[in-house]
Amino acid sequence: MIAEPPRLENQLARLLRAGTITASLLIAAGCLLSTMRGDSRLIVAGIGLFILLPLARVGLMAAGFARERDLRYAGIALTVLLIVLCGIALGLLDVL
């Protein structure tokens, strides 16, 4: 008998699947609309969602580890999340 995957892994899989499908649909709809109206905002939104998916994954992992009382891995996930957010903030400051 095959063991059931842990709850956190199922949640991560659902998050990434739903995010990927949503982003792909946004990009497809954006491509269709851009051929008719020249508007590419949906394409940009889809690409933005693809970029945010890893960030959401790390956030969900941090919450899941904290819920499971695995404080070492929750701390590591939060550290990674803070590093990525600092990188985004510094990148945005550099652009402005």
N, CA, C and O of each residue as an XYZ file, in Angstrom:
384
protein
N       0.838     -1.180      0.000
C       0.000      0.000      0.000
C       0.885      1.246      0.000
O       1.875      1.309      0.729
N       0.532      2.217     -0.805
C       1.311      3.452     -0.922
C       0.876      4.418      0.163
O      -0.316      4.604      0.407
N       1.864      5.034      0.814
C       1.569      5.979      1.897
C       0.998      7.279      1.332
O       1.363      7.714      0.240
N       0.106      7.877      2.090
C      -0.499      9.165      1.725
C       0.541     10.270      1.871
O       1.217     10.332      2.897
N       0.693     11.158      0.862
C       1.650     12.258      1.008
C       1.235     13.181      2.157
O       0.047     13.326      2.443
N       2.205     13.794      2.804
C       1.873     14.710      3.907
C       0.973     15.856      3.450
O       0.951     16.219      2.274
N       0.238     16.413      4.400
C      -0.741     17.470      4.123
C      -0.096     18.686      3.458
O      -0.654     19.245      2.514
N       1.082     19.098      3.946
C       1.753     20.269      3.393
C       2.090     20.065      1.919
O       1.940     20.983      1.113
N       2.546     18.865      1.567
C       2.870     18.593      0.163
C       1.623     18.700     -0.721
O       1.692     19.206     -1.841
N       0.491     18.222     -0.213
C      -0.763     18.344     -0.974
C      -1.150     19.805     -1.154
O      -1.571     20.206     -2.239
N      -1.013     20.599     -0.106
C      -1.346     22.022     -0.195
C      -0.432     22.731     -1.181
O      -0.889     23.554     -1.975
N       0.861     22.415     -1.134
C       1.810     23.023     -2.076
C       1.469     22.640     -3.511
O       1.510     23.480     -4.410
N       1.135     21.380     -3.719
C       0.784     20.929     -5.074
C      -0.459     21.660     -5.584
O      -0.500     22.091     -6.736
N      -1.476     21.798     -4.718
C      -2.700     22.514     -5.135
C      -2.403     23.979     -5.445
O      -2.902     24.522     -6.431
N      -1.584     24.623     -4.597
C      -1.234     26.031     -4.821
C      -0.527     26.203     -6.160
O      -0.895     27.072     -6.950
N       0.485     25.381     -6.418
C       1.250     25.526     -7.656
C       0.415     25.163     -8.880
O       0.534     25.802     -9.925
N      -0.431     24.140     -8.753
C      -1.295     23.757     -9.882
C      -2.288     24.867    -10.204
O      -2.435     25.257    -11.362
N      -2.971     25.374     -9.178
C      -3.959     26.434     -9.392
C      -3.291     27.705     -9.914
O      -3.825     28.363    -10.807
N      -2.137     28.051     -9.368
C      -1.423     29.243     -9.822
C      -0.956     29.128    -11.251
O      -1.049     30.084    -12.022
N      -0.450     27.950    -11.614
C       0.030     27.739    -12.980
C      -1.121     27.781    -13.984
O      -1.004     28.380    -15.053
N      -2.221     27.145    -13.632
C      -3.382     27.159    -14.534
C      -3.920     28.577    -14.686
O      -4.218     29.017    -15.797
N      -4.045     29.293    -13.565
C      -4.561     30.663    -13.618
C      -3.648     31.569    -14.439
O      -4.118     32.332    -15.283
N      -2.341     31.482    -14.188
C      -1.395     32.317    -14.936
C      -1.428     31.981    -16.422
O      -1.379     32.875    -17.266
N      -1.511     30.696    -16.737
C      -1.562     30.292    -18.148
C      -2.825     30.807    -18.830
O      -2.784     31.265    -19.971
N      -3.959     30.726    -18.111
C      -5.209     31.242    -18.682
C      -5.148     32.758    -18.876
O      -5.648     33.279    -19.873
N      -4.534     33.465    -17.919
C      -4.387     34.913    -18.066
C      -3.539     35.256    -19.291
O      -3.870     36.165    -20.052
N      -2.464     34.532    -19.467
C      -1.587     34.791    -20.612
C      -2.302     34.456    -21.916
O      -2.203     35.206    -22.887
N      -3.020     33.339    -21.945
C      -3.757     32.966    -23.162
C      -4.831     33.996    -23.487
O      -4.975     34.406    -24.639
N      -5.583     34.413    -22.475
C      -6.612     35.437    -22.704
C      -5.971     36.750    -23.130
O      -6.500     37.457    -23.987
N      -4.831     37.072    -22.530
C      -4.119     38.292    -22.908
C      -3.627     38.248    -24.340
O      -3.678     39.253    -25.048
N      -3.151     37.091    -24.773
C      -2.712     36.962    -26.167
C      -3.885     37.145    -27.126
O      -3.764     37.800    -28.162
N      -5.014     36.556    -26.763
C      -6.198     36.691    -27.604
C      -6.663     38.150    -27.672
O      -6.964     38.663    -28.750
N      -6.719     38.808    -26.519
C      -7.154     40.207    -26.494
C      -6.144     41.132    -27.164
O      -6.527     42.124    -27.784
N      -4.859     40.813    -27.041
C      -3.861     41.698    -27.637
C      -3.925     41.662    -29.159
O      -3.592     42.647    -29.819
N      -4.352     40.535    -29.718
C      -4.499     40.491    -31.184
C      -5.705     41.302    -31.634
O      -5.726     41.820    -32.750
N      -6.719     41.415    -30.758
C      -7.927     42.161    -31.134
C      -7.818     43.645    -30.785
O      -8.243     44.503    -31.558
N      -7.240     43.944    -29.602
C      -7.233     45.336    -29.132
C      -5.845     45.895    -28.869
O      -5.702     47.093    -28.625
N      -4.830     45.061    -28.913
C      -3.482     45.537    -28.633
C      -3.207     45.761    -27.152
O      -2.243     46.438    -26.794
N      -4.043     45.201    -26.296
C      -3.907     45.386    -24.846
C      -3.195     44.171    -24.261
O      -3.657     43.041    -24.421
N      -2.070     44.402    -23.584
C      -1.280     43.283    -23.067
C      -1.262     43.214    -21.546
O      -0.385     42.564    -20.977
N      -2.209     43.869    -20.871
C      -2.216     43.866    -19.399
C      -2.440     42.478    -18.822
O      -1.859     42.148    -17.788
N      -3.261     41.659    -19.456
C      -3.476     40.301    -18.951
C      -2.230     39.445    -19.095
O      -1.963     38.594    -18.246
N      -1.473     39.655    -20.142
C      -0.216     38.924    -20.312
C       0.736     39.286    -19.186
O       1.366     38.409    -18.596
N       0.842     40.562    -18.888
C       1.713     41.027    -17.800
C       1.244     40.466    -16.462
O       2.067     40.076    -15.634
N      -0.072     40.420    -16.241
C      -0.612     39.864    -14.998
C      -0.274     38.379    -14.878
O       0.086     37.914    -13.796
N      -0.383     37.642    -15.958
C      -0.043     36.222    -15.945
C       1.432     35.985    -15.659
O       1.786     35.094    -14.887
N       2.287     36.782    -16.280
C       3.726     36.657    -16.026
C       4.032     37.037    -14.582
O       4.857     36.398    -13.928
N       3.368     38.078    -14.086
C       3.554     38.471    -12.685
C       3.147     37.365    -11.730
O       3.808     37.137    -10.717
N       2.055     36.674    -12.053
C       1.615     35.560    -11.209
C       2.637     34.432    -11.242
O       2.915     33.830    -10.205
N       3.199     34.134    -12.401
C       4.245     33.114    -12.478
C       5.451     33.498    -11.614
O       6.070     32.642    -10.982
N       5.773     34.782    -11.593
C       6.908     35.243    -10.793
C       6.597     35.138     -9.302
O       7.488     34.834     -8.509
N       5.340     35.385     -8.908
C       4.963     35.353     -7.495
C       4.733     33.949     -6.950
O       4.718     33.769     -5.732
N       4.556     32.957     -7.800
C       4.273     31.605     -7.331
C       5.357     31.045     -6.401
O       5.008     30.472     -5.369
N       6.647     31.180     -6.711
C       7.647     30.671     -5.772
C       7.596     31.380     -4.416
O       7.838     30.762     -3.380
N       7.284     32.658     -4.427
C       7.161     33.418     -3.187
C       5.984     32.895     -2.358
O       6.097     32.744     -1.141
N       4.867     32.621     -3.012
C       3.708     32.060     -2.320
C       4.024     30.668     -1.784
O       3.567     30.295     -0.704
N       4.797     29.910     -2.533
C       5.186     28.567     -2.091
C       5.996     28.628     -0.805
O       5.733     27.877      0.135
N       6.974     29.513     -0.760
C       7.804     29.633      0.442
C       6.961     30.124      1.620
O       7.150     29.658      2.744
N       6.042     31.048      1.384
C       5.161     31.515      2.447
C       4.277     30.400      2.983
O       4.097     30.272      4.193
N       3.725     29.591      2.080
C       2.897     28.468      2.501
C       3.724     27.442      3.268
O       3.248     26.861      4.243
N       4.955     27.218      2.833
C       5.829     26.289      3.544
C       6.116     26.790      4.956
O       6.093     26.007      5.906
N       6.387     28.085      5.103
C       6.658     28.646      6.427
C       5.444     28.461      7.333
O       5.591     28.066      8.490
N       4.258     28.738      6.824
C       3.035     28.578      7.620
C       2.789     27.116      7.959
O       2.393     26.793      9.079
N       3.019     26.241      7.004
C       2.814     24.810      7.243
C       3.775     24.259      8.281
O       3.376     23.499      9.163
N       5.037     24.639      8.177
C       6.019     24.173      9.160
C       5.704     24.725     10.549
O       5.868     24.024     11.548
N       5.255     25.975     10.615
C       4.897     26.562     11.910
C       3.682     25.826     12.498
O       3.631     25.572     13.701
N       2.722     25.493     11.657
C       1.534     24.772     12.119
C       1.910     23.383     12.635
O       1.306     22.883     13.584
N       2.914     22.761     12.004
C       3.376     21.443     12.428
C       4.365     21.524     13.590
O       4.878     20.502     14.045
N       4.630     22.734     14.066
C       5.559     22.982     15.174
C       6.996     22.583     14.828
O       7.784     22.240     15.709
N       7.321     22.631     13.546
C       8.692     22.384     13.109
C       9.367     23.741     12.959
O       9.489     24.275     11.856
N       9.804     24.287     14.094
C      10.263     25.671     14.139
C      11.562     25.892     13.373
O      11.791     26.987     12.859
N      12.403     24.890     13.289
C      13.656     25.047     12.540
C      13.354     25.324     11.063
O      13.871     26.279     10.483
N      12.515     24.479     10.467
C      12.198     24.667      9.053
C      11.310     25.889      8.820
O      11.408     26.530      7.774
N      10.457     26.212      9.768
C       9.657     27.437      9.655
C      10.570     28.655      9.644
O      10.363     29.586      8.866
N      11.587     28.646     10.514
C      12.549     29.749     10.553
C      13.352     29.862      9.267
O      13.600     30.960      8.769
N      13.753     28.713      8.738
C      14.498     28.719      7.468
C      13.622     29.275      6.343
O      14.074     30.100      5.549
N      12.372     28.822      6.280
C      11.459     29.302      5.229
C      11.199     30.803      5.380
O      11.154     31.525      4.383
N      11.030     31.275      6.612
C      10.827     32.711      6.829
C      12.067     33.512      6.447
O      11.955     34.612      5.906
N      13.244     32.966      6.726
C      14.481     33.640      6.339
C      14.576     33.757      4.820
O      14.926     34.814      4.295
N      14.264     32.676      4.119
C      14.278     32.708      2.653
C      13.264     33.724      2.145
O      13.551     34.484      1.220
N      12.077     33.739      2.749
C      11.037     34.688      2.351
C      11.507     36.127      2.550
O      11.299     36.974      1.680
N      12.131     36.402      3.673
C      12.638     37.760      3.933
C      13.754     38.144      2.960
O      13.816     39.287      2.508
N      14.622     37.208      2.642
C      15.700     37.492      1.687
C      15.119     37.829      0.315
O      15.555     38.781     -0.332
N      14.144     37.053     -0.121
C      13.523     37.310     -1.427
C      12.798     38.651     -1.423
O      12.908     39.421     -2.377
N      12.052     38.933     -0.345
C      11.338     40.211     -0.261
C      12.304     41.391     -0.220
O      12.035     42.430     -0.825
N      13.423     41.245      0.485
C      14.438     42.310      0.495
C      15.022     42.509     -0.904
O      15.258     43.639     -1.332
N      15.249     41.410     -1.604
C      15.753     41.509     -2.974
C      14.773     42.224     -3.892
O      15.168     43.041     -4.723
N      13.496     41.911     -3.735
C      12.461     42.584     -4.539
C      12.432     44.076     -4.204
O      12.378     44.922     -5.097
N      12.470     44.389     -2.897
C      12.435     45.799     -2.478
C      13.642     46.556     -3.017
O      13.504     47.668     -3.528
N      14.818     45.961     -2.905
C      16.023     46.641     -3.418
C      15.959     46.789     -4.933
O      16.397     47.802     -5.479
N      15.424     45.798     -5.601
C      15.274     45.896     -7.058
C      14.308     46.996     -7.451
O      14.544     47.720     -8.418
N      13.215     47.124     -6.700
C      12.258     48.185     -6.995
C      12.841     49.562     -6.700
O      12.585     50.517     -7.433
N      13.623     49.666     -5.630
C      14.271     50.947     -5.315
C      15.260     51.340     -6.397
O      15.403     52.519     -6.722
N      15.945     50.342     -6.955
C      16.912     50.619     -8.006
C      16.218     51.095     -9.288
O      16.757     51.918    -10.028
N      15.029     50.571     -9.535
C      14.268     50.962    -10.731
C      13.747     52.382    -10.599
O      13.754     53.148    -11.563
N      13.294     52.728     -9.401
C      12.729     54.059     -9.189
C      13.844     55.058     -9.186
O      13.601     56.254     -9.022
